[in-house]
């Protein structure tokens, strides 16, 4: 197959939502259609010990939430689909924001009963800033929830989207009869049995036909006719170009748990979703069909395989072909590296691939060369941008609970921080280590993983810090800067890259310090160099 054809048959997307809207369940059902798994593990039910295919960390199985972005790939109707399943929990939002730099489009999952929730708003805002094409999937239609039109209004108002329904529910909750697929003009009847053959759809080109009354009953049929007439009247016609430019968002209804409405979503997605898109680097715009390979690291994950203490750097391929055992330039280090076993993923199952194309995600074994945001090329100096570290909101000292294991603890902290789980600051005054996170739940994850993956125990101690600011000055020899270093010594630390950070203990002291030292700049993200 030619290089151009390979690019055209790829679709790389992320699934985003508020926790518990059914994102991981939807991912599973999509894989089921791709023939990638035979039986979906009910994500919540503890009776089924399988757990969801995409939640591979022990802590995720225990809590029933996703805390790391997993990468899954499968084939469907000749199209190669790469899904990035992101954590919904707000404590892991940073991982999700980074993942959004690596996707070409997004599916937003919304719970029919809860409607648009806070985390969904934040994530959609990031997609809107980047004009990422979005499809909305309204989930859990087999439960009682909000009226379909009210929900569509809420999505338009709260998320600032322009929606167009491409399927529509017939009833809801106890009265849920099925879904009318506006896109393909057919009806899918709901039996409530997720094991039945999911392909049964009945073609209905004319909603006025008496056949409809027989299928769903007169009352439901009449309601559907009225509602579809309303849909035609209120919402714009679907326009593929507007969708691809991020100006129009198709909406589908369904129940992922019952495998209902998922095929409609997938069939339409495969047809309309964007192929791999060009990406801006600091130097120029890079197009997928260029001959030369380029790609960037958007995530690092340690210990994907608990039997081997390994680290994987996830690379999104932007242009050209990535070949095994070929030398590529690591731009930040300015050195050539070659990879003998690049991995493609299916949750924690990995396969070695000889050649990968734009849109694919490849996992490279990493011995500590990579950081998030690094670029690999065939020799050109390029830097892909847009993967910053944010100022953390929670700070704690991390102390060793077992003096015999200090080596393991240091190694564990080092590797987890490279992954971007949290940020490490070392105090200038006494060398104590401080961990800063965006959400409090990360402390549990770090403690758990240090113990189970590195055999090291740690305890935390509270530290009163309001914000971490990265420090920049034009003149390190100035008297003002020297005085700042002397007076604020107890509040200064270095981050993992050796950049100087000021840990302000209150909004007031930060403001006073900024007023007093006018020549020094205080930054809230680490990407200012």
NUKEBA-405530 format. One line per field, with one value per residue (C-alpha): x, y, z; chain; residue in one letter. Coordinates in Angstrom, 1 decimal, always signed. Layout:
N
c1	X / ...
c2	Y / ...
c3	Z / ...
chain	A / ...
res	A / ...
END
This chain:
529
c1	+0.0 / +1.4 / +2.6 / -0.3 / -2.9 / -1.5 / -1.8 / -5.4 / -6.6 / -5.5 / -7.7 / -6.2 / -8.6 / -9.0 / -12.1 / -12.7 / -15.4 / -16.1 / -15.3 / -17.9 / -19.7 / -18.7 / -15.6 / -13.7 / -16.9 / -17.2 / -13.6 / -14.2 / -17.2 / -15.3 / -12.6 / -15.3 / -16.4 / -12.9 / -12.7 / -9.9 / -11.5 / -14.1 / -15.7 / -15.9 / -15.2 / -17.9 / -15.9 / -17.8 / -18.8 / -16.4 / -18.0 / -16.2 / -12.6 / -11.4 / -11.4 / -11.5 / -8.9 / -7.7 / -7.1 / -3.9 / -2.5 / -3.4 / -4.7 / -7.1 / -8.6 / -9.1 / -10.8 / -12.6 / -11.1 / -8.5 / -5.5 / -3.2 / -3.8 / -3.8 / -3.2 / -5.3 / -5.2 / -7.5 / -8.6 / -12.2 / -13.5 / -10.0 / -9.3 / -6.6 / -8.0 / -5.8 / -7.7 / -6.2 / -8.3 / -7.7 / -8.2 / -11.4 / -10.5 / -9.5 / -6.5 / -5.0 / -6.0 / -2.4 / -2.0 / -5.2 / -4.1 / -0.8 / -2.7 / -4.8 / -1.6 / -1.3 / -4.9 / -6.5 / -10.0 / -12.0 / -15.2 / -16.8 / -18.9 / -21.8 / -24.0 / -27.7 / -28.6 / -25.9 / -25.5 / -22.5 / -20.1 / -17.2 / -14.4 / -16.0 / -16.1 / -12.4 / -11.4 / -13.7 / -12.3 / -8.8 / -10.1 / -11.9 / -8.6 / -6.9 / -10.0 / -9.9 / -12.9 / -15.4 / -18.2 / -20.5 / -21.8 / -24.7 / -24.4 / -26.6 / -29.9 / -31.2 / -31.4 / -33.7 / -32.2 / -32.7 / -34.8 / -32.8 / -33.6 / -32.7 / -29.4 / -28.6 / -29.3 / -27.1 / -24.2 / -24.6 / -24.7 / -22.2 / -19.7 / -20.2 / -20.6 / -22.9 / -24.5 / -26.3 / -27.9 / -27.0 / -29.0 / -32.0 / -33.4 / -36.9 / -37.9 / -35.5 / -34.9 / -37.8 / -39.4 / -36.2 / -37.2 / -34.2 / -32.4 / -33.3 / -30.1 / -30.5 / -27.2 / -28.0 / -31.9 / -32.5 / -33.8 / -32.0 / -34.4 / -33.3 / -33.9 / -31.9 / -29.9 / -26.3 / -25.4 / -27.7 / -26.4 / -25.8 / -26.1 / -29.8 / -31.0 / -34.2 / -34.0 / -36.7 / -36.4 / -39.8 / -40.8 / -44.5 / -44.7 / -47.0 / -44.1 / -42.8 / -46.0 / -45.7 / -42.0 / -42.2 / -45.9 / -48.1 / -47.4 / -43.6 / -43.7 / -45.7 / -43.4 / -40.4 / -41.9 / -42.5 / -39.1 / -37.3 / -39.3 / -38.1 / -34.5 / -34.7 / -36.2 / -33.8 / -30.4 / -28.1 / -27.5 / -24.4 / -21.4 / -18.2 / -15.9 / -17.5 / -17.0 / -13.3 / -12.7 / -14.1 / -17.2 / -19.9 / -20.3 / -22.3 / -24.2 / -25.0 / -27.2 / -26.7 / -25.8 / -22.2 / -22.8 / -25.5 / -23.5 / -26.2 / -25.7 / -22.0 / -21.8 / -23.6 / -21.1 / -18.1 / -19.4 / -20.0 / -16.7 / -14.7 / -16.4 / -16.0 / -13.2 / -10.0 / -7.0 / -3.6 / -3.4 / -0.4 / +1.3 / +3.0 / +6.6 / +8.4 / +10.2 / +7.4 / +4.2 / +4.9 / +2.6 / +2.0 / +2.9 / +6.4 / +9.1 / +11.2 / +10.1 / +9.3 / +7.5 / +7.3 / +7.0 / +3.7 / +3.8 / +6.3 / +5.2 / +7.4 / +6.7 / +4.1 / +5.3 / +5.7 / +8.1 / +10.6 / +11.4 / +11.1 / +10.1 / +8.3 / +8.2 / +5.0 / +5.7 / +3.1 / +4.3 / +3.6 / +5.3 / +7.2 / +7.8 / +9.2 / +11.4 / +12.8 / +16.7 / +17.1 / +19.0 / +17.0 / +18.1 / +17.0 / +16.8 / +17.2 / +20.3 / +21.6 / +22.4 / +21.4 / +19.5 / +18.2 / +15.4 / +15.4 / +12.0 / +9.4 / +6.0 / +2.5 / -0.2 / -3.3 / -3.7 / -0.9 / -0.3 / +2.5 / +3.8 / +7.0 / +6.5 / +8.9 / +7.3 / +4.8 / +3.0 / +1.8 / -1.1 / +0.3 / +1.5 / +4.7 / +6.2 / +10.0 / +12.1 / +13.7 / +16.6 / +16.2 / +16.9 / +13.4 / +11.4 / +7.8 / +7.8 / +11.0 / +11.2 / +12.7 / +13.6 / +15.7 / +18.2 / +16.2 / +16.2 / +12.5 / +10.8 / +7.1 / +5.5 / +2.6 / +3.4 / +4.1 / +4.4 / +1.8 / +2.3 / +1.1 / -1.7 / -0.7 / +2.7 / +4.1 / +7.5 / +8.3 / +10.2 / +11.7 / +9.9 / +12.5 / +16.2 / +17.5 / +15.5 / +16.7 / +18.2 / +15.0 / +13.0 / +15.2 / +15.1 / +11.3 / +10.7 / +13.0 / +11.2 / +7.7 / +8.5 / +9.9 / +6.5 / +4.9 / +2.8 / +3.9 / +6.7 / +9.7 / +11.4 / +14.6 / +15.0 / +18.1 / +18.5 / +18.6 / +18.1 / +14.7 / +12.4 / +9.0 / +6.4 / +4.0 / +0.8 / -2.2 / -4.6 / -4.4 / -5.2 / -1.8 / -0.1 / -1.9 / -0.9 / +2.8 / +2.8 / +1.1 / +3.4 / +6.6 / +5.7 / +4.4 / +6.8 / +10.0 / +9.7 / +10.1 / +7.9 / +7.4 / +5.5 / +4.3 / +4.5 / +2.4 / +4.1 / +2.4 / +3.0 / +0.5 / +2.2 / +5.4 / +6.8 / +9.7 / +12.2 / +13.7 / +16.2 / +18.3 / +21.1 / +22.2 / +25.0 / +22.8 / +22.6 / +18.8 / +19.0 / +21.7 / +19.6 / +16.5 / +18.6 / +19.8 / +16.5 / +14.2 / +16.6 / +14.2 / +11.6 / +13.9 / +14.1 / +15.3 / +13.0 / +14.0 / +15.6 / +17.6 / +15.5 / +15.1 / +11.6 / +10.2 / +7.7 / +5.5 / +3.6 / +0.7 / -0.8 / +0.2 / +3.8 / +4.0 / +2.6 / +5.0 / +8.0 / +7.0 / +6.7 / +10.0 / +12.1 / +11.0 / +13.8 / +12.8 / +10.0 / +7.8 / +6.2 / +3.3 / +4.4 / +7.9 / +7.8 / +9.1 / +12.6
c2	+0.0 / +3.4 / +5.9 / +8.3 / +5.5 / +4.5 / +8.1 / +8.4 / +5.3 / +6.5 / +8.2 / +9.2 / +10.5 / +11.0 / +10.3 / +13.0 / +13.5 / +14.1 / +11.1 / +8.3 / +9.5 / +6.1 / +6.9 / +3.7 / +1.6 / +3.3 / +2.6 / -1.1 / -1.3 / +0.4 / -2.3 / -4.9 / -3.8 / -3.8 / -7.4 / -6.5 / -8.0 / -10.8 / -9.9 / -6.4 / -6.3 / -4.3 / -1.5 / -1.1 / -4.6 / -6.3 / -9.6 / -9.6 / -9.8 / -8.9 / -5.2 / -2.9 / -3.6 / -0.1 / +0.3 / -1.5 / -0.1 / -2.0 / +1.2 / +1.8 / -1.6 / -1.1 / +2.3 / +1.8 / +5.0 / +5.7 / +7.6 / +7.2 / +7.8 / +4.4 / +3.9 / +1.4 / +0.6 / -1.5 / -2.0 / -1.4 / -1.6 / -1.1 / +1.9 / +1.9 / +3.6 / +4.8 / +5.7 / +7.6 / +7.0 / +9.8 / +10.1 / +12.0 / +12.7 / +16.4 / +15.4 / +14.0 / +16.8 / +17.6 / +14.2 / +14.8 / +18.2 / +16.7 / +13.9 / +16.5 / +17.7 / +14.2 / +13.7 / +14.8 / +14.7 / +14.1 / +12.3 / +14.0 / +11.7 / +13.2 / +11.4 / +11.8 / +12.3 / +14.7 / +16.7 / +18.9 / +18.7 / +20.9 / +18.7 / +18.4 / +22.2 / +22.6 / +19.9 / +21.1 / +24.6 / +23.2 / +21.5 / +24.7 / +26.7 / +24.3 / +23.9 / +20.1 / +18.5 / +17.0 / +14.5 / +14.3 / +11.0 / +11.2 / +8.1 / +6.0 / +6.5 / +3.4 / +5.4 / +8.2 / +11.6 / +15.0 / +15.6 / +15.3 / +18.9 / +20.3 / +18.4 / +19.8 / +23.3 / +22.8 / +21.6 / +24.6 / +27.1 / +25.6 / +24.3 / +27.0 / +24.4 / +24.4 / +20.9 / +18.8 / +15.5 / +12.7 / +10.2 / +10.6 / +8.6 / +7.0 / +7.5 / +7.2 / +5.2 / +2.7 / +3.8 / +3.7 / +2.0 / +2.5 / +5.0 / +6.6 / +7.0 / +10.3 / +9.8 / +6.4 / +6.7 / +3.5 / +2.4 / +0.3 / -1.2 / -1.6 / -5.0 / -4.3 / -7.5 / -6.5 / -10.0 / -10.1 / -9.5 / -5.8 / -5.5 / -5.7 / -2.4 / -1.8 / +0.5 / +3.2 / +5.8 / +7.3 / +8.1 / +8.5 / +4.7 / +2.6 / +0.2 / +2.6 / +2.3 / -1.4 / -1.3 / +1.1 / +1.7 / +4.5 / +7.0 / +6.7 / +6.7 / +10.0 / +11.6 / +10.6 / +12.1 / +15.4 / +15.4 / +14.7 / +17.5 / +19.8 / +18.7 / +19.5 / +22.9 / +24.0 / +22.5 / +23.2 / +20.6 / +18.6 / +20.0 / +18.0 / +21.0 / +22.9 / +19.8 / +19.5 / +23.2 / +22.7 / +24.9 / +22.2 / +19.2 / +16.1 / +14.4 / +10.8 / +9.1 / +5.6 / +3.4 / +2.2 / -0.3 / -2.0 / -1.6 / +0.5 / +3.3 / +2.7 / +1.2 / +4.2 / +6.4 / +4.4 / +4.1 / +7.8 / +8.6 / +6.5 / +8.3 / +11.9 / +12.1 / +13.9 / +12.0 / +12.9 / +16.7 / +19.1 / +20.3 / +23.6 / +23.4 / +26.5 / +26.6 / +25.8 / +23.9 / +20.2 / +18.2 / +14.4 / +13.5 / +14.9 / +12.3 / +12.9 / +11.4 / +13.8 / +13.1 / +14.2 / +12.7 / +13.5 / +11.0 / +8.9 / +5.9 / +3.8 / +0.1 / -0.7 / -4.3 / -4.9 / -7.9 / -5.6 / -2.2 / -0.3 / +3.1 / +3.9 / +7.2 / +7.6 / +9.3 / +10.7 / +10.5 / +13.7 / +13.1 / +10.5 / +6.9 / +5.8 / +2.7 / +0.2 / +0.2 / +3.6 / +6.4 / +9.5 / +12.8 / +13.7 / +17.4 / +18.6 / +16.4 / +16.8 / +13.1 / +10.2 / +7.3 / +4.1 / +1.9 / -1.9 / -2.6 / +0.2 / -0.9 / -0.5 / -0.9 / -2.6 / -1.5 / -3.3 / -5.8 / -4.5 / -5.7 / -4.7 / -2.8 / -2.4 / +0.7 / +3.2 / +6.1 / +9.6 / +9.4 / +6.3 / +6.3 / +4.4 / +3.4 / +3.6 / +2.0 / +4.8 / +4.7 / +8.3 / +10.2 / +11.6 / +14.3 / +15.2 / +17.5 / +16.2 / +16.1 / +13.3 / +14.0 / +12.6 / +15.4 / +18.7 / +20.9 / +21.1 / +21.8 / +20.9 / +23.1 / +23.1 / +20.6 / +22.8 / +22.1 / +24.0 / +25.4 / +22.8 / +23.5 / +21.1 / +20.7 / +18.2 / +17.1 / +13.6 / +11.6 / +8.2 / +5.7 / +3.0 / +4.2 / +0.9 / +1.7 / +5.2 / +4.2 / +2.6 / +5.7 / +8.1 / +6.0 / +5.7 / +9.4 / +10.2 / +8.0 / +9.0 / +12.7 / +12.1 / +10.6 / +13.9 / +12.4 / +15.3 / +17.8 / +17.5 / +20.5 / +20.3 / +23.0 / +25.1 / +25.5 / +21.9 / +19.7 / +18.4 / +17.1 / +18.6 / +17.1 / +19.4 / +18.1 / +19.4 / +17.2 / +15.6 / +12.1 / +12.0 / +11.6 / +8.3 / +7.2 / +8.1 / +6.4 / +3.3 / +3.0 / +3.7 / +0.8 / -1.7 / -0.9 / +0.1 / -1.5 / +1.9 / +3.4 / +7.1 / +9.4 / +12.9 / +16.0 / +19.1 / +22.2 / +25.6 / +26.8 / +28.8 / +28.7 / +27.7 / +30.4 / +29.9 / +32.7 / +34.6 / +37.4 / +39.2 / +39.9 / +37.3 / +39.6 / +42.4 / +43.5 / +43.1 / +39.5 / +38.7 / +40.2 / +38.2 / +35.0 / +35.9 / +37.1 / +34.5 / +31.6 / +29.5 / +29.7 / +28.8 / +25.4 / +23.9 / +21.9 / +18.7 / +20.6 / +22.8 / +25.9 / +28.2 / +28.2 / +30.5 / +28.8 / +31.6 / +30.8 / +33.1 / +35.3 / +38.3 / +37.4 / +36.6 / +40.0 / +41.8 / +39.9 / +40.8 / +44.5 / +44.6 / +42.9 / +44.6 / +43.2 / +39.6 / +37.8 / +35.2 / +32.6 / +30.2 / +27.6 / +26.2 / +27.0 / +30.5 / +29.8
c3	+0.0 / -0.9 / +1.7 / +0.9 / +1.2 / +4.6 / +5.9 / +4.5 / +6.3 / +9.8 / +12.4 / +15.7 / +18.4 / +22.1 / +24.2 / +26.8 / +29.5 / +33.2 / +35.4 / +35.2 / +32.0 / +30.5 / +28.6 / +29.3 / +28.6 / +25.2 / +24.4 / +25.2 / +22.9 / +20.1 / +20.4 / +20.4 / +17.0 / +15.8 / +16.8 / +19.2 / +22.2 / +22.6 / +25.8 / +27.4 / +31.1 / +32.9 / +34.3 / +37.5 / +38.4 / +40.8 / +40.0 / +36.7 / +37.6 / +34.1 / +34.6 / +31.6 / +28.9 / +28.9 / +32.6 / +33.2 / +36.4 / +39.5 / +41.3 / +38.4 / +38.7 / +42.4 / +42.2 / +38.8 / +37.4 / +34.7 / +35.9 / +32.9 / +29.3 / +27.5 / +23.8 / +21.8 / +18.1 / +16.0 / +12.4 / +11.3 / +7.7 / +6.4 / +8.6 / +11.2 / +14.3 / +17.2 / +20.4 / +23.3 / +26.3 / +28.7 / +32.5 / +33.3 / +36.9 / +37.3 / +39.4 / +36.2 / +33.9 / +33.0 / +31.4 / +29.4 / +28.2 / +26.9 / +25.2 / +23.3 / +21.6 / +20.0 / +18.6 / +15.3 / +16.6 / +19.8 / +21.0 / +24.0 / +26.2 / +28.1 / +30.7 / +29.9 / +33.5 / +34.6 / +31.4 / +30.9 / +33.9 / +35.0 / +33.7 / +30.3 / +30.1 / +30.7 / +28.2 / +25.5 / +26.0 / +25.2 / +22.1 / +21.0 / +21.4 / +19.0 / +16.7 / +17.2 / +15.4 / +18.0 / +17.9 / +21.0 / +22.3 / +24.8 / +26.9 / +29.2 / +27.3 / +29.0 / +32.2 / +33.1 / +32.3 / +30.7 / +27.6 / +24.4 / +23.3 / +26.7 / +26.6 / +23.1 / +24.3 / +27.4 / +25.2 / +22.9 / +25.8 / +28.3 / +25.8 / +23.2 / +20.5 / +17.4 / +17.3 / +14.7 / +15.9 / +13.5 / +15.6 / +17.9 / +20.8 / +20.8 / +24.4 / +27.4 / +30.5 / +31.0 / +27.7 / +25.7 / +22.5 / +20.3 / +18.1 / +14.8 / +12.8 / +10.9 / +9.2 / +7.6 / +7.8 / +9.8 / +13.1 / +15.7 / +18.3 / +21.9 / +23.6 / +26.7 / +26.0 / +25.4 / +24.2 / +21.3 / +17.8 / +17.6 / +13.9 / +13.7 / +12.2 / +10.2 / +7.3 / +7.4 / +4.7 / +5.3 / +8.8 / +7.7 / +6.9 / +9.1 / +9.5 / +12.2 / +14.3 / +14.3 / +15.4 / +18.3 / +19.0 / +17.7 / +20.5 / +20.3 / +16.5 / +16.5 / +19.0 / +16.9 / +13.8 / +15.6 / +17.1 / +13.8 / +12.2 / +14.9 / +14.5 / +10.7 / +11.5 / +14.3 / +13.6 / +10.6 / +7.9 / +8.6 / +6.7 / +6.8 / +6.2 / +9.1 / +11.3 / +10.3 / +11.0 / +14.5 / +13.7 / +13.9 / +16.2 / +15.3 / +18.2 / +18.7 / +21.4 / +22.8 / +25.7 / +25.7 / +28.5 / +26.4 / +23.2 / +21.8 / +19.3 / +19.3 / +15.8 / +14.4 / +16.1 / +14.7 / +11.2 / +10.9 / +12.6 / +10.2 / +7.3 / +8.5 / +11.0 / +9.9 / +8.6 / +10.3 / +10.3 / +9.8 / +13.0 / +13.9 / +15.1 / +16.3 / +13.0 / +10.4 / +9.6 / +9.1 / +6.8 / +7.3 / +3.7 / +3.8 / +3.1 / +6.2 / +9.5 / +12.5 / +15.7 / +19.3 / +22.8 / +24.5 / +27.4 / +29.3 / +31.2 / +33.6 / +34.3 / +31.7 / +32.2 / +36.0 / +35.3 / +33.6 / +35.1 / +31.8 / +30.6 / +27.4 / +25.6 / +23.6 / +20.3 / +17.9 / +14.3 / +12.5 / +9.1 / +7.1 / +8.0 / +11.3 / +10.7 / +13.1 / +13.5 / +11.8 / +13.3 / +14.2 / +15.7 / +19.3 / +18.8 / +22.4 / +23.0 / +19.4 / +19.3 / +17.1 / +18.5 / +17.0 / +18.2 / +17.8 / +19.3 / +18.7 / +20.1 / +18.9 / +21.5 / +22.4 / +26.1 / +27.9 / +25.0 / +22.8 / +19.4 / +17.8 / +14.5 / +11.6 / +10.1 / +11.4 / +9.6 / +10.5 / +13.0 / +14.7 / +18.3 / +18.9 / +22.2 / +22.4 / +25.1 / +27.1 / +29.4 / +30.5 / +27.2 / +26.8 / +28.4 / +27.5 / +24.5 / +22.9 / +19.1 / +16.9 / +13.3 / +10.4 / +11.0 / +10.7 / +13.7 / +14.6 / +18.0 / +18.4 / +21.0 / +23.3 / +26.1 / +29.2 / +32.9 / +34.9 / +38.4 / +40.9 / +43.4 / +46.1 / +47.8 / +50.3 / +51.5 / +50.6 / +53.3 / +53.1 / +55.5 / +55.1 / +55.4 / +53.8 / +50.6 / +49.9 / +46.5 / +45.3 / +46.5 / +44.6 / +41.5 / +41.8 / +42.3 / +39.4 / +37.0 / +38.1 / +37.7 / +34.2 / +33.4 / +34.3 / +37.1 / +39.3 / +39.7 / +42.0 / +43.6 / +45.7 / +48.3 / +48.0 / +51.7 / +52.8 / +49.7 / +51.0 / +48.2 / +47.7 / +45.4 / +43.7 / +42.0 / +40.2 / +42.3 / +45.7 / +44.3 / +42.7 / +46.1 / +46.6 / +43.1 / +43.7 / +47.1 / +45.7 / +42.7 / +44.7 / +47.0 / +44.4 / +41.5 / +43.3 / +46.7 / +48.4 / +51.1 / +51.6 / +53.9 / +53.2 / +55.3 / +54.7 / +53.4 / +53.2 / +49.6 / +47.6 / +44.2 / +42.5 / +40.1 / +37.7 / +38.0 / +35.1 / +35.2 / +32.6 / +34.9 / +37.4 / +38.7 / +39.7 / +43.3 / +43.3 / +42.2 / +44.8 / +47.5 / +46.3 / +46.5 / +50.0 / +51.5 / +49.9 / +50.4 / +52.4 / +49.6 / +46.7 / +45.0 / +41.8 / +39.5 / +37.7 / +34.9 / +37.3 / +36.8 / +39.8 / +41.4 / +44.0 / +46.4 / +47.6 / +50.8 / +50.2 / +47.4 / +49.5 / +49.8 / +46.1 / +45.3 / +47.7 / +46.3 / +42.7 / +43.7 / +45.6 / +42.9 / +39.7 / +37.5 / +38.2 / +36.2 / +37.9 / +35.5 / +36.2 / +33.6 / +32.9 / +29.2 / +29.0 / +27.7
chain	A / A / A / A / A / A / A / A / A / A / A / A / A / A / A / A / A / A / A / A / A / A / A / A / A / A / A / A / A / A / A / A / A / A / A / A / A / A / A / A / A / A / A / A / A / A / A / A / A / A / A / A / A / A / A / A / A / A / A / A / A / A / A / A / A / A / A / A / A / A / A / A / A / A / A / A / A / A / A / A / A / A / A / A / A / A / A / A / A / A / A / A / A / A / A / A / A / A / A / A / A / A / A / A / A / A / A / A / A / A / A / A / A / A / A / A / A / A / A / A / A / A / A / A / A / A / A / A / A / A / A / A / A / A / A / A / A / A / A / A / A / A / A / A / A / A / A / A / A / A / A / A / A / A / A / A / A / A / A / A / A / A / A / A / A / A / A / A / A / A / A / A / A / A / A / A / A / A / A / A / A / A / A / A / A / A / A / A / A / A / A / A / A / A / A / A / A / A / A / A / A / A / A / A / A / A / A / A / A / A / A / A / A / A / A / A / A / A / A / A / A / A / A / A / A / A / A / A / A / A / A / A / A / A / A / A / A / A / A / A / A / A / A / A / A / A / A / A / A / A / A / A / A / A / A / A / A / A / A / A / A / A / A / A / A / A / A / A / A / A / A / A / A / A / A / A / A / A / A / A / A / A / A / A / A / A / A / A / A / A / A / A / A / A / A / A / A / A / A / A / A / A / A / A / A / A / A / A / A / A / A / A / A / A / A / A / A / A / A / A / A / A / A / A / A / A / A / A / A / A / A / A / A / A / A / A / A / A / A / A / A / A / A / A / A / A / A / A / A / A / A / A / A / A / A / A / A / A / A / A / A / A / A / A / A / A / A / A / A / A / A / A / A / A / A / A / A / A / A / A / A / A / A / A / A / A / A / A / A / A / A / A / A / A / A / A / A / A / A / A / A / A / A / A / A / A / A / A / A / A / A / A / A / A / A / A / A / A / A / A / A / A / A / A / A / A / A / A / A / A / A / A / A / A / A / A / A / A / A / A / A / A / A / A / A / A / A / A / A / A / A / A / A / A / A / A / A / A / A / A / A / A / A / A / A / A / A / A / A / A / A / A / A / A / A / A / A / A / A / A / A / A / A / A / A / A / A / A / A / A / A / A / A / A / A / A / A / A / A / A / A / A / A / A / A / A / A / A / A / A / A / A / A / A / A / A / A / A / A / A / A / A / A / A / A / A / A / A / A
res	X / X / X / X / X / X / X / X / X / X / X / X / X / X / X / X / X / X / X / X / X / X / X / X / X / X / X / X / X / X / X / X / X / X / X / X / X / X / X / X / X / X / X / X / X / X / X / X / X / X / X / X / X / X / X / X / X / X / X / X / X / X / X / X / X / X / X / X / X / X / X / X / X / X / X / X / X / X / X / X / X / X / X / X / X / X / X / X / X / X / X / X / X / X / X / X / X / X / X / X / X / X / X / X / X / X / X / X / X / X / X / X / X / X / X / X / X / X / X / X / X / X / X / X / X / X / X / X / X / X / X / X / X / X / X / X / X / X / X / X / X / X / X / X / X / X / X / X / X / X / X / X / X / X / X / X / X / X / X / X / X / X / X / X / X / X / X / X / X / X / X / X / X / X / X / X / X / X / X / X / X / X / X / X / X / X / X / X / X / X / X / X / X / X / X / X / X / X / X / X / X / X / X / X / X / X / X / X / X / X / X / X / X / X / X / X / X / X / X / X / X / X / X / X / X / X / X / X / X / X / X / X / X / X / X / X / X / X / X / X / X / X / X / X / X / X / X / X / X / X / X / X / X / X / X / X / X / X / X / X / X / X / X / X / X / X / X / X / X / X / X / X / X / X / X / X / X / X / X / X / X / X / X / X / X / X / X / X / X / X / X / X / X / X / X / X / X / X / X / X / X / X / X / X / X / X / X / X / X / X / X / X / X / X / X / X / X / X / X / X / X / X / X / X / X / X / X / X / X / X / X / X / X / X / X / X / X / X / X / X / X / X / X / X / X / X / X / X / X / X / X / X / X / X / X / X / X / X / X / X / X / X / X / X / X / X / X / X / X / X / X / X / X / X / X / X / X / X / X / X / X / X / X / X / X / X / X / X / X / X / X / X / X / X / X / X / X / X / X / X / X / X / X / X / X / X / X / X / X / X / X / X / X / X / X / X / X / X / X / X / X / X / X / X / X / X / X / X / X / X / X / X / X / X / X / X / X / X / X / X / X / X / X / X / X / X / X / X / X / X / X / X / X / X / X / X / X / X / X / X / X / X / X / X / X / X / X / X / X / X / X / X / X / X / X / X / X / X / X / X / X / X / X / X / X / X / X / X / X / X / X / X / X / X / X / X / X / X / X / X / X / X / X / X / X / X / X / X / X / X / X / X / X / X / X / X / X / X / X / X / X / X / X / X / X / X / X / X / X
END
